[in-house]
Each structure stands twice: as C-alpha cells, then as structure tokens.
Amino acid sequence: MSDRLHEIIGQIGVLHNTLIENGKINNSNEVFEVLEDYNIDVQEHYLNLLLQYYFQKNDITNLQEVLLVGAKFDMRFEDVKEAFLNIISDEDNVIEFMQENVVFIKDNDIANNLEAMYEYYENNPSLRKILDKSVELIKKNRYVCAFCYKNPEARYSKFFLNEDLLESLKRDLPYLLN
C-alpha cells in the first residue's frame, strides 16, 4: 500500500501542476473532466487537495462545486490565513461560507497566521470594511481567543481578542486559559 501511496502522491503533484499551467484549475468542471482519466483513489485524494486549494484561494464558486462531489479536508489555521489574504472584494468569501469550520478549528499554529492576517488588515485600509466580517468570525474561535489572552504582548492580540468569549471561557472552559 505504501508504494501505491507514493504513486498517488506523485500523480497528484504532476496533475496539480499541469492544471495550474494550463489554467484548467480555474474551472472545477474542467478539472472533473480531466480527473475521469485517473483511478478512483487518485481522484478522491486529489479532490480533497483541490478543495483545500480553492479554500486557500478564496474561490467560493469552485469550492462549492468540489464540496458537492463529497470532498473534504482538515482545515488548518494556515488555510484560514491564506483565504483571508485572498479576500480582495465584497463578494462572498470562503471564510464566511465555511464559518462553522472556522469558528471551531483547533490548531497549534496560530501566532504567525494571526500576525499575517493582522498585517494584511492594517496594510489594506480600503479592504477593512470587507475584511471585518471575516475578522469577527475568526474572533469567535475559542482557541484564537485563548491564545490572544495568553499572549497579550503580541501586536495582534488586542485586535483578535473577543472579550465576551473570554468571559465565557473563564467561566466555562478555564483550562483553555492556563
């Protein structure tokens, strides 16, 4: 099985690079057509990678199409950061679309990602109104709240700290704040 896994990973890497080079990655239906020529295990693994790719690129249209075929991925905070950094218009975005996943994501790699999102927000005053909805969703994440509480010296901590959620955590989940 491990040999097959290496083969699948190799095929996925070549497939992904080819789809980027020829621009077909920008249309999930074209990707689905290309995938028909691959074994089912390659298709399944690639669709999950593709879902993560569309999430990070803040491509809600293609993300929805890939979700409809049953793909899923384990969201990391880095994925949220990448999606956040790709919000450039007032159109619907993937963070808002997958808000429950964003609010409940648990990840240990928060610091650098919060820093990058904070800098993007601060350096793009024309986008702040657009970014505010996503910021509010991120602030609802209890792990972000606990991290910011435990790291008050970080430039972004006050920005991402949700005082109401903090009070709730103090009362109901104090172990998160230790």
C-alpha positions as CSV (number, residue, x, y, z in Angstrom):
1,M,0.0,0.0,0.0
2,S,2.8,2.4,0.8
3,D,4.2,2.1,-2.8
4,R,0.7,2.9,-4.1
5,L,0.5,5.9,-1.8
6,H,3.8,7.3,-3.2
7,E,2.5,6.7,-6.7
8,I,-0.8,8.6,-5.9
9,I,1.2,11.5,-4.4
10,G,3.4,11.7,-7.4
11,Q,0.4,11.6,-9.8
12,I,-1.4,14.2,-7.8
13,G,1.7,16.5,-7.9
14,V,2.0,16.2,-11.7
15,L,-1.7,16.6,-12.2
16,H,-2.0,19.7,-10.0
17,N,1.0,21.4,-11.7
18,T,-0.4,20.6,-15.1
19,L,-3.9,22.0,-14.2
20,I,-2.2,25.2,-12.9
21,E,-0.1,25.6,-16.0
22,N,-2.9,25.1,-18.5
23,G,-5.4,27.2,-16.5
24,K,-7.9,24.4,-16.1
25,I,-7.6,24.7,-12.3
26,N,-9.8,27.8,-12.6
27,N,-12.8,25.8,-13.6
28,S,-13.7,22.8,-11.4
29,N,-15.8,21.3,-14.2
30,E,-12.8,21.1,-16.4
31,V,-10.8,19.6,-13.5
32,F,-13.6,17.0,-13.1
33,E,-13.3,16.1,-16.8
34,V,-9.5,15.6,-16.5
35,L,-9.9,13.5,-13.4
36,E,-12.1,11.0,-15.2
37,D,-8.9,9.6,-16.7
38,Y,-7.4,8.7,-13.3
39,N,-8.0,5.8,-10.9
40,I,-10.6,6.4,-8.2
41,D,-8.1,6.6,-5.4
42,V,-6.2,9.4,-7.2
43,Q,-9.5,11.2,-7.9
44,E,-10.5,11.1,-4.2
45,H,-7.1,12.2,-2.9
46,Y,-6.9,15.0,-5.5
47,L,-10.4,16.3,-4.9
48,N,-9.6,16.8,-1.2
49,L,-6.4,18.6,-2.1
50,L,-8.4,20.7,-4.7
51,L,-10.9,21.7,-2.0
52,Q,-8.1,23.0,0.2
53,Y,-6.6,24.8,-2.8
54,Y,-9.9,26.5,-3.6
55,F,-10.4,27.4,0.0
56,Q,-7.0,29.0,0.3
57,K,-7.5,30.9,-3.0
58,N,-10.9,32.2,-1.7
59,D,-12.6,30.7,-4.8
60,I,-16.0,30.1,-3.4
61,T,-17.6,29.1,-6.7
62,N,-15.2,26.2,-7.4
63,L,-15.1,25.3,-3.6
64,Q,-18.9,24.8,-3.7
65,E,-18.6,22.6,-6.7
66,V,-16.0,20.4,-5.1
67,L,-17.9,20.2,-1.9
68,L,-20.9,18.9,-3.9
69,V,-18.9,15.8,-5.0
70,G,-18.1,15.0,-1.4
71,A,-14.6,16.3,-1.0
72,K,-13.4,17.3,2.5
73,F,-10.2,18.4,4.1
74,D,-8.9,19.0,7.6
75,M,-8.8,22.8,7.8
76,R,-5.8,24.3,9.5
77,F,-5.4,27.9,10.6
78,E,-2.9,28.4,7.8
79,D,-5.7,27.7,5.4
80,V,-7.8,30.4,7.0
81,K,-4.9,32.8,6.8
82,E,-4.4,32.1,3.1
83,A,-8.1,32.5,2.4
84,F,-8.1,35.8,4.4
85,L,-5.1,37.1,2.4
86,N,-7.1,36.4,-0.8
87,I,-10.1,38.5,0.2
88,I,-10.0,41.4,-2.2
89,S,-13.6,42.2,-2.9
90,D,-17.0,42.4,-1.2
91,E,-18.2,39.2,-2.9
92,D,-19.0,36.2,-0.7
93,N,-15.9,34.5,0.7
94,V,-14.9,31.1,1.8
95,I,-14.4,32.1,5.4
96,E,-18.0,33.2,5.7
97,F,-19.2,30.3,3.7
98,M,-17.4,27.7,5.9
99,Q,-17.9,29.8,9.1
100,E,-18.6,26.8,11.4
101,N,-15.4,25.1,10.4
102,V,-13.5,28.4,11.0
103,V,-15.1,29.0,14.4
104,F,-14.4,25.5,15.7
105,I,-10.9,24.9,14.1
106,K,-8.3,23.8,16.7
107,D,-4.7,24.4,15.6
108,N,-1.5,25.0,17.4
109,D,0.0,27.1,14.7
110,I,-1.9,30.3,15.4
111,A,0.7,33.0,16.0
112,N,2.3,33.5,12.6
113,N,-1.1,33.2,10.9
114,L,-2.7,35.9,13.2
115,E,0.3,38.1,12.6
116,A,-0.1,37.8,8.8
117,M,-3.8,38.5,8.9
118,Y,-3.4,41.5,11.2
119,E,-0.7,42.9,8.9
120,Y,-2.9,42.4,5.9
121,Y,-5.8,44.2,7.6
122,E,-3.6,47.1,8.8
123,N,-1.9,47.5,5.4
124,N,-5.1,47.5,3.4
125,P,-7.3,50.2,4.8
126,S,-9.5,50.2,1.7
127,L,-10.4,46.5,2.4
128,R,-11.1,46.8,6.1
129,K,-14.8,47.1,5.8
130,I,-14.8,44.0,3.6
131,L,-12.5,42.1,5.9
132,D,-14.5,42.9,9.1
133,K,-17.0,40.1,8.7
134,S,-14.2,37.5,8.4
135,V,-12.3,39.1,11.4
136,E,-15.5,38.8,13.5
137,L,-15.8,35.1,12.6
138,I,-12.1,34.4,13.5
139,K,-12.6,36.2,16.8
140,K,-15.4,33.7,17.6
141,N,-12.9,30.9,17.7
142,R,-12.2,30.0,21.3
143,Y,-8.6,28.9,20.6
144,V,-7.8,32.2,19.0
145,C,-9.4,33.9,22.0
146,A,-7.4,31.8,24.5
147,F,-4.2,32.3,22.5
148,C,-4.6,36.1,22.4
149,Y,-5.4,36.2,26.1
150,K,-2.3,34.2,26.9
151,N,-0.1,36.4,24.6
152,P,-1.1,40.0,25.3
153,E,2.2,41.3,24.2
154,A,1.6,40.3,20.6
155,R,0.6,43.2,18.3
156,Y,-2.5,41.4,17.1
157,S,-3.8,40.1,20.4
158,K,-5.9,43.0,21.3
159,F,-7.3,43.1,17.8
160,F,-8.4,39.4,17.7
161,L,-9.4,39.1,21.4
162,N,-13.1,38.7,21.9
163,E,-13.9,40.0,25.4
164,D,-17.4,38.4,25.5
165,L,-16.0,35.0,24.5
166,L,-13.1,35.4,27.0
167,E,-15.6,35.9,29.8
168,S,-17.4,32.7,28.7
169,L,-14.1,30.8,28.6
170,K,-13.2,32.0,32.1
171,R,-16.5,30.7,33.4
172,D,-17.0,27.5,31.3
173,L,-13.6,26.4,30.0
174,P,-10.9,27.9,32.3
175,Y,-8.4,25.2,31.4
176,L,-8.0,26.7,27.9
177,L,-6.7,29.9,29.5
178,N,-3.9,28.2,31.5
